[in-house]
Amino acid sequence: MLQKRRTVFLYLKDANDAQLKVYLFLVRRLQAGDPVSISDMADRFNHTEKDILRALCYWEKCGVLTLKLSPDRTTLQQIRLL
């Protein structure tokens, strides 16, 4: 767990507001076992779905989570925090 936190902290300084909101939202929702969708996050944070997708991809590139998207990359099929 400590290693995971260190990894996240390395990337927080470079994350923009959408990326920070998305990460914090995901941690809370996934720990609670609540469903998560790109459109829900976009509505909740007043960002476009493309902004949310970019934020998700940012965290995936950082190695903080894994994503499985639909072939058209518009629907989140699976997400897992590492």
N, C-alpha and C positions, 0 to 999 in steps of 0.2 A: 504493500500500500504506500509506503514512504517513497519508493522508487517512482510510482505512478504520479504522486504529487509533485515530485521534482521535475518529471517530464513536462507536466502541465505548466508549472511555473516558468520553465524555460521559454515557453511560447506566449505567455500572457502579455509580456511587454510589447510584442509585435502585433497582437490581435486588435482588430478594430471593434467598434461598439457592437455591431451585429454578431461578430464571432464570440465576443464575451457573453452576450445575452444568450445566444444559442447554447453555448457550452454549459453555463450555469443552469439553464432551463432543463437541458438534457440530464444533467446529474440528478437534479431533483425529481424529474418525472420518471426516469428509468429506475431510480432507487425505490420509488413508490410503486413501481410496476404499472404506471399509467401509460396509455397509448400516446404516441408522438407522431405528428404529421407535418410535412413541410408547410401546407396551407394554414394549419393551426398556428404554427410559429410565426408565419408571415403576418397573419391577422393580429396576433397577440402583441407583436413588437412593432407593428406598422412598418414592416419592410416588405420588399417584393419577395416572391418565391425564389427568384433567381439569387437575391441577396442571401437567403437562408441556405440555399444549395451551395453557394460559394463558401459560406461559413462552415457548413458541414464538411466540405471538401478540404478546407484549410485544416481542420482538426484531424481529418483522416491523414493528410500529408504529414502532419506533425506526429502521427503514430499514437494518438490519444484515443481514437475510436476506429471502428470498422463500419463500413456502410455497404448495404446492398440496395441498389436502386433499380427501378423498372427499366426496361430497355430504352424507353424514351427519356429517362433521367428526370421524370417529374414526380414519381411516387417513391416514397421511402418504404422499402419492403422489410428491411432489417437494419438495426443499429445496435452496436455493442460497444460499451466503454471498455477500454483495455486497462 
